[in-house]
Each structure stands twice: as C-alpha cells, then as structure tokens.
Amino acid sequence: MEDQNNINAEVERLRDSNARLLTLLEQQERENNQKKNIDFVQLYKKELRQLRSLVKANPTAAQILLVFVEKMNKQNAVIMSFKTLEQITKKTRQTCSKAVRDLRAANFINIIKIGNANAYVINSNVFWTTDNQIKEKFSQFSATVVACGADQDEDFEDWSNVKLKQIPIIYPGEQLTLIGEEADDNT
C-alpha cells in the first residue's frame, strides 16, 4: 500500500512538473512571437480610405503621420520637435503646424503636452505595433524621442560635465527611490 502511495505521489509530482513545463513553453512561444513581430506596424484596412483622403488633402500631414508611425514605440508614442519636422519635411513651421492640427482633427493622433514639448500618440485604432487586444488606458508611457541638431542650443558643445539621472520607476505599493542616487547624509 505504501508503494502505491509513493507511486501516486510521484505521478502527481510528474504531472505538476509537466504542467509547469508546458506553461513555460507557452510563455516562451509568446515571447518569441512578440520578438519576431517587433519591427512591423499594422494598419486597419477600413482606415485606408481616410488615409488616402489625407494624402490628397494634405501631403505634408500624411508625410508627418508616416514619420510618426515609423518612429513610434510600442505605446504608439513619439516626441518630436517642430524643428525636426521642418527638417524632415523641408516645409515651414506654419506648414508643419497646420499638418499636425489636421492630423489631430482627423483623429490620426492625439497630443500630450510635456512642458514645451509635444508627445504625439498615434491612434491605435488605425496603426499599432503590438497585440491590439490589449487596449487599456494608461496615463504613463515611454516615447521615442527624435531630435535634430537644430533643436540643440548652438552654444552648448561641452558634454563632459553633464550628469544624467535615471527616471524613477514606481510600482504600486513602492516608495519613490531614484535609481543610482545616493541617500542624503542629513536624513
């Protein structure tokens, strides 16, 4: 009887191990599929008519939209200055500004102000790079920042004394701590 109990226990342990292994294999397959599809953008077919209309009505807006889509991250966001847009499109600031307004009016993008900069969030109901089923709304996102030399202060050339700080990451239930920053001795 004890031998049968040992056999049953071993069978149960093997089943649990097998289930854990299958879960790990499924997770690895999902990760591999995400890595495989990392360098593509999807577009809903139903939005092609509106995209064609944009190309006809405002070619500069269409060009800017495609640059945003090309440079956006997985959260469909990119930060880019008007100087950079002017340099890419070879158009004036006024033309680029009108193009961005047209993109917003047509619901291709949304704009989030970050101080003096704009973060452009591309409508995920048109373009996306990750699983479109995950459409939760978040107030925090990372963005690809695209800058040109014209954005930089012309007098600033010496970067040797510049110290970069890490952006703090706060998870639910955690206290704010800056990565790489030493604690103040006076606290």
Residue frames relative to the residue before (quaternion, step in Angstrom):
aa qw qx qy qz dx dy dz
M 1.0000 0.0000 0.0000 0.0000 0.00 0.00 0.00
E 0.6493 0.5105 -0.3174 0.4660 3.55 1.01 -0.84
D 0.6170 0.5399 -0.3425 0.4588 3.60 1.07 -0.73
Q 0.6481 0.5088 -0.3216 0.4664 3.60 0.98 -0.79
N 0.6350 0.5192 -0.3247 0.4710 3.62 1.03 -0.77
N 0.6448 0.5119 -0.3123 0.4739 3.58 1.02 -0.81
I 0.6439 0.5085 -0.3152 0.4770 3.57 1.00 -0.82
N 0.6569 0.5079 -0.3095 0.4635 3.60 0.92 -0.89
A 0.6461 0.5114 -0.3139 0.4716 3.58 1.00 -0.85
E 0.6615 0.4989 -0.3056 0.4691 3.60 0.96 -0.84
V 0.6262 0.5232 -0.3304 0.4744 3.59 1.00 -0.77
E 0.6591 0.5016 -0.3049 0.4701 3.61 0.92 -0.88
R 0.6390 0.5158 -0.3242 0.4695 3.60 1.00 -0.81
L 0.6589 0.5026 -0.3036 0.4702 3.58 0.97 -0.83
R 0.6260 0.5257 -0.3342 0.4691 3.61 1.02 -0.73
D 0.6530 0.5039 -0.3081 0.4741 3.59 0.96 -0.89
S 0.6497 0.5109 -0.3119 0.4687 3.57 0.95 -0.87
N 0.6463 0.5210 -0.3065 0.4657 3.56 0.99 -0.86
A 0.6506 0.5083 -0.3140 0.4687 3.60 0.96 -0.86
R 0.6511 0.5000 -0.3179 0.4743 3.61 0.97 -0.83
L 0.6446 0.5208 -0.3156 0.4623 3.58 0.99 -0.81
L 0.6498 0.5059 -0.3150 0.4718 3.60 0.95 -0.82
T 0.6334 0.5212 -0.3253 0.4705 3.59 1.02 -0.80
L 0.6616 0.4997 -0.3031 0.4699 3.59 0.94 -0.86
L 0.6472 0.5155 -0.3160 0.4642 3.60 1.00 -0.81
E 0.6459 0.5091 -0.3146 0.4741 3.60 1.00 -0.82
Q 0.6469 0.5102 -0.3141 0.4717 3.58 0.99 -0.84
Q 0.6500 0.5132 -0.3103 0.4667 3.59 0.95 -0.86
E 0.6449 0.5154 -0.3193 0.4653 3.59 1.00 -0.79
R 0.6362 0.5146 -0.3270 0.4728 3.61 1.01 -0.80
E 0.6607 0.5007 -0.3039 0.4695 3.60 0.94 -0.89
N 0.6482 0.5105 -0.3196 0.4659 3.59 0.96 -0.79
N 0.6443 0.5111 -0.3222 0.4688 3.60 1.00 -0.77
Q 0.6409 0.5087 -0.3276 0.4725 3.59 1.00 -0.77
K 0.6591 0.4942 -0.3125 0.4729 3.61 0.95 -0.83
K 0.6360 0.5408 -0.3234 0.4454 3.56 1.01 -0.82
N 0.7644 0.3572 -0.1808 0.5054 3.58 1.02 -0.81
I 0.3492 0.7891 -0.4605 0.2083 3.58 1.22 0.31
D 0.7746 0.3570 -0.1846 0.4884 3.61 1.01 -0.66
F 0.6020 0.5176 -0.4051 0.4534 3.57 0.78 0.99
V 0.2342 -0.7315 0.6224 0.1505 3.52 -1.32 0.38
Q 0.2438 -0.7607 0.5840 0.1447 3.54 -0.99 0.85
L 0.1421 -0.7689 0.6215 0.0484 3.53 -1.23 0.63
Y 0.4123 -0.6902 0.5347 0.2604 3.54 -0.94 0.89
K 0.5138 -0.6668 0.4562 0.2883 3.55 -0.88 0.99
K 0.6393 0.5530 -0.3288 0.4211 3.60 1.00 -0.81
E 0.6649 0.5040 -0.3047 0.4594 3.63 1.20 -0.38
L 0.4594 0.7128 -0.4368 0.3002 3.60 1.23 -0.17
R 0.6167 0.5480 -0.3552 0.4396 3.60 1.00 -0.72
Q 0.6722 0.4758 -0.2976 0.4828 3.58 0.90 -0.91
L 0.6291 0.5276 -0.3310 0.4650 3.61 1.03 -0.73
R 0.6379 0.5099 -0.3219 0.4791 3.60 0.99 -0.80
S 0.6381 0.5212 -0.3224 0.4660 3.60 0.98 -0.81
L 0.6393 0.5228 -0.3214 0.4633 3.58 1.01 -0.79
V 0.6350 0.5323 -0.3251 0.4558 3.59 0.95 -0.88
K 0.6874 0.4775 -0.2756 0.4729 3.59 0.97 -0.87
A 0.7329 0.4493 -0.2430 0.4492 3.60 0.84 -1.00
N 0.8112 -0.0105 0.0587 0.5817 3.60 0.93 -0.85
P 0.2142 -0.8213 0.5164 0.1135 3.61 0.13 1.26
T 0.6181 0.5384 -0.3546 0.4498 3.61 1.06 -0.65
A 0.6356 0.5151 -0.3280 0.4724 3.60 0.99 -0.78
A 0.6443 0.5095 -0.3217 0.4709 3.58 0.97 -0.82
Q 0.6437 0.5148 -0.3218 0.4660 3.59 0.98 -0.81
I 0.6638 0.4927 -0.3045 0.4732 3.59 0.91 -0.88
L 0.6246 0.5361 -0.3410 0.4541 3.59 0.96 -0.82
L 0.6892 0.4758 -0.2899 0.4633 3.58 0.86 -0.91
V 0.6031 0.5212 -0.3586 0.4858 3.62 1.11 -0.56
F 0.6350 0.5191 -0.3281 0.4687 3.60 0.95 -0.86
V 0.6711 0.4944 -0.2966 0.4660 3.58 0.88 -0.95
E 0.6417 0.5337 -0.3174 0.4502 3.58 0.98 -0.84
K 0.7818 0.3616 -0.1673 0.4796 3.59 0.95 -0.89
M 0.4930 0.6870 -0.4334 0.3116 3.62 1.20 -0.27
N 0.4277 -0.6813 0.5323 0.2639 3.53 -1.26 0.49
K 0.7654 -0.3731 0.2518 0.4600 3.59 -1.24 -0.20
Q 0.6726 0.4526 -0.2992 0.5032 3.58 1.22 -0.37
N 0.4954 -0.6862 0.3980 0.3540 3.59 1.32 0.30
A 0.5649 0.6064 -0.3808 0.4100 3.61 1.09 0.60
V 0.0409 0.7619 -0.6456 0.0307 3.51 -1.24 0.63
I 0.2101 -0.7349 0.6283 0.1449 3.56 -1.16 0.66
M 0.1294 0.7833 -0.5915 0.1411 3.55 -0.76 1.07
S 0.3969 -0.7275 0.5083 0.2342 3.59 -0.89 0.91
F 0.6154 -0.5302 0.4251 0.3993 3.54 -1.30 0.27
K 0.5895 0.5604 -0.3780 0.4422 3.61 1.08 -0.59
T 0.6460 0.5033 -0.3124 0.4814 3.56 1.02 -0.80
L 0.6475 0.5090 -0.3195 0.4686 3.60 0.95 -0.86
E 0.6287 0.5274 -0.3317 0.4653 3.61 1.01 -0.80
Q 0.6768 0.4967 -0.2961 0.4555 3.56 0.92 -0.91
I 0.6649 0.5017 -0.3063 0.4608 3.61 0.95 -0.82
T 0.7770 0.3764 -0.1892 0.4678 3.57 0.80 -1.03
K 0.3019 -0.7534 0.5111 0.2830 3.59 1.26 -0.49
K 0.5165 0.6017 -0.4181 0.4431 3.58 1.14 0.75
T 0.6054 -0.5629 0.4195 0.3750 3.57 -1.29 0.29
R 0.6691 -0.4821 0.3786 0.4201 3.54 -1.32 0.26
Q 0.6391 0.5350 -0.3289 0.4440 3.59 0.97 -0.84
T 0.6535 0.5051 -0.3082 0.4721 3.59 0.98 -0.86
C 0.6654 0.4916 -0.2999 0.4751 3.58 0.95 -0.87
S 0.6387 0.5293 -0.3221 0.4563 3.57 1.00 -0.82
K 0.6495 0.4986 -0.3105 0.4828 3.59 0.97 -0.85
A 0.6376 0.5339 -0.3246 0.4507 3.59 0.98 -0.83
V 0.6616 0.4909 -0.3038 0.4784 3.60 0.95 -0.87
R 0.6271 0.5203 -0.3363 0.4721 3.62 1.01 -0.77
D 0.6499 0.5139 -0.3114 0.4653 3.59 0.99 -0.85
L 0.6356 0.5236 -0.3269 0.4636 3.59 1.02 -0.77
R 0.6588 0.4947 -0.3015 0.4800 3.55 1.01 -0.83
A 0.6571 0.5167 -0.3099 0.4530 3.59 0.93 -0.89
A 0.7083 0.4330 -0.2509 0.4979 3.59 1.08 -0.71
N 0.4504 -0.7264 0.4084 0.3205 3.59 1.35 0.13
F 0.3536 0.7036 -0.5341 0.3075 3.58 1.01 0.73
I 0.8007 0.1068 -0.0358 0.5884 3.58 1.11 -0.69
N 0.1918 -0.6930 0.6661 0.1982 3.47 -1.43 0.14
I 0.2756 -0.7678 0.5596 0.1466 3.58 -1.11 0.61
I 0.1065 -0.7630 0.6363 0.0403 3.53 -0.93 0.99
K 0.3361 -0.7495 0.5398 0.1841 3.57 -0.72 1.11
I 0.0188 -0.7546 0.6558 -0.0098 3.56 -1.00 0.93
G 0.7706 -0.1962 0.0846 0.6004 3.55 0.14 1.29
N 0.7933 -0.2158 0.1996 0.5332 3.57 -0.67 -1.13
A 0.6296 0.5437 -0.3263 0.4490 3.59 1.27 -0.16
N 0.3077 -0.7192 0.5905 0.1986 3.53 -1.31 0.39
A 0.1843 -0.7122 0.6640 0.1339 3.52 -1.11 0.81
Y 0.2005 -0.7804 0.5850 0.0926 3.55 -0.73 1.07
V 0.1165 -0.7797 0.6142 0.0337 3.55 -0.77 1.09
I 0.3006 -0.7748 0.5358 0.1491 3.54 -0.53 1.23
N 0.5468 -0.6424 0.4375 0.3113 3.56 -0.93 0.97
S 0.3181 -0.7788 0.5133 0.1696 3.59 -0.55 1.18
N 0.5627 0.5550 -0.4093 0.4559 3.58 1.24 0.06
V 0.6703 0.4169 -0.2911 0.5405 3.57 1.34 0.02
F 0.8023 0.0356 0.0360 0.5948 3.60 0.68 -1.18
W 0.1381 0.7769 -0.6121 0.0513 3.56 -1.15 0.56
T 0.3297 -0.7585 0.5363 0.1682 3.53 -1.28 0.48
T 0.7511 0.3160 -0.1963 0.5454 3.60 1.18 -0.33
D 0.7675 -0.3331 0.2610 0.4816 3.54 -1.32 -0.12
N 0.3335 -0.7848 0.4921 0.1754 3.57 -0.46 1.20
Q 0.5386 0.6198 -0.4139 0.3930 3.60 1.20 -0.17
I 0.6566 0.4642 -0.3067 0.5093 3.57 1.21 -0.45
K 0.1786 0.8138 -0.5243 0.1758 3.57 0.03 1.28
E 0.2157 0.7734 -0.5657 0.1878 3.57 0.90 0.86
K 0.4046 -0.7035 0.5278 0.2508 3.55 -1.12 0.61
F 0.0493 -0.7878 0.6136 -0.0190 3.54 -0.85 1.05
S 0.3706 -0.7112 0.5442 0.2465 3.56 -1.16 0.51
Q 0.6995 0.3979 -0.2593 0.5340 3.59 1.25 -0.18
F 0.1454 0.7732 -0.6100 0.0946 3.54 -0.97 0.84
S 0.3754 -0.6621 0.5814 0.2876 3.53 -1.29 0.28
A 0.1485 -0.7990 0.5785 0.0696 3.56 -1.16 0.47
T 0.4474 -0.6203 0.5653 0.3089 3.50 -1.26 0.47
V 0.1837 -0.7799 0.5911 0.0931 3.58 -0.80 0.99
V 0.0901 -0.7862 0.6111 0.0180 3.56 -0.75 1.08
A 0.0532 0.8043 -0.5860 0.0833 3.59 -0.61 1.13
C 0.2505 -0.7438 0.5981 0.1622 3.53 -1.16 0.62
G 0.7017 -0.4655 0.3332 0.4242 3.56 -1.26 0.24
A 0.6222 0.5604 -0.3408 0.4275 3.59 1.06 -0.69
D 0.5980 0.5692 -0.3636 0.4315 3.62 1.18 -0.40
Q 0.6671 0.5396 -0.2942 0.4210 3.55 1.14 -0.63
D 0.5690 -0.5748 0.4681 0.3560 3.54 -1.23 0.57
E 0.4566 -0.7248 0.4448 0.2613 3.59 -0.63 1.11
D 0.6778 0.4987 -0.2965 0.4517 3.61 1.07 -0.70
F 0.6579 0.5264 -0.3115 0.4393 3.59 1.15 -0.43
E 0.1179 0.8106 -0.5630 0.1096 3.55 -0.39 1.23
D 0.6846 0.4863 -0.2844 0.4626 3.60 1.15 -0.51
W 0.0856 -0.8204 0.5654 0.0003 3.56 -0.38 1.26
S 0.4233 0.7517 -0.4414 0.2469 3.61 1.24 -0.08
N 0.7489 0.3868 -0.2222 0.4900 3.63 1.04 -0.66
V 0.4964 0.6548 -0.4345 0.3688 3.58 1.25 0.10
K 0.1285 -0.7716 0.6199 0.0617 3.57 -0.89 1.01
L 0.2754 -0.7668 0.5620 0.1426 3.54 -0.81 1.01
K 0.2236 -0.7576 0.5991 0.1306 3.56 -1.05 0.78
Q 0.4697 -0.6460 0.5249 0.2941 3.51 -1.16 0.63
I 0.4437 -0.6524 0.5412 0.2909 3.56 -1.12 0.65
P 0.4398 -0.7068 0.4725 0.2895 3.61 -0.77 0.92
I 0.1941 -0.7489 0.6236 0.1122 3.51 -1.13 0.75
I 0.0668 -0.8038 0.5912 -0.0038 3.55 -0.67 1.11
Y 0.1602 -0.7687 0.6148 0.0737 3.52 -0.79 1.06
P 0.6601 -0.5094 0.3470 0.4295 3.63 -1.10 0.52
G 0.8102 0.2486 -0.2052 0.4896 3.57 -0.91 0.99
E 0.6399 0.5173 -0.3358 0.4584 3.62 1.23 -0.10
Q 0.4293 -0.6644 0.5425 0.2826 3.52 -1.27 0.43
L 0.5934 -0.5836 0.4237 0.3574 3.56 -1.20 0.54
T 0.1294 0.7499 -0.6409 0.1010 3.55 -0.87 1.05
L 0.3377 -0.7328 0.5520 0.2103 3.56 -0.90 0.88
I 0.4388 -0.6963 0.5085 0.2530 3.54 -0.83 1.03
G 0.8361 0.1878 -0.1429 0.4952 3.59 -0.89 0.92
E 0.6081 0.5364 -0.3707 0.4529 3.62 1.19 0.06
E 0.3838 -0.7381 0.5099 0.2191 3.55 -0.81 1.02
A 0.5471 -0.6179 0.4545 0.3352 3.55 -1.14 0.66
D 0.5073 -0.6390 0.4925 0.3030 3.55 -1.10 0.75
D 0.4688 -0.7040 0.4587 0.2723 3.62 -0.83 0.98
N 0.6492 0.5441 -0.3184 0.4256 3.62 1.16 -0.46
T 0.6036 0.5821 -0.3711 0.3988 3.63 1.16 -0.12
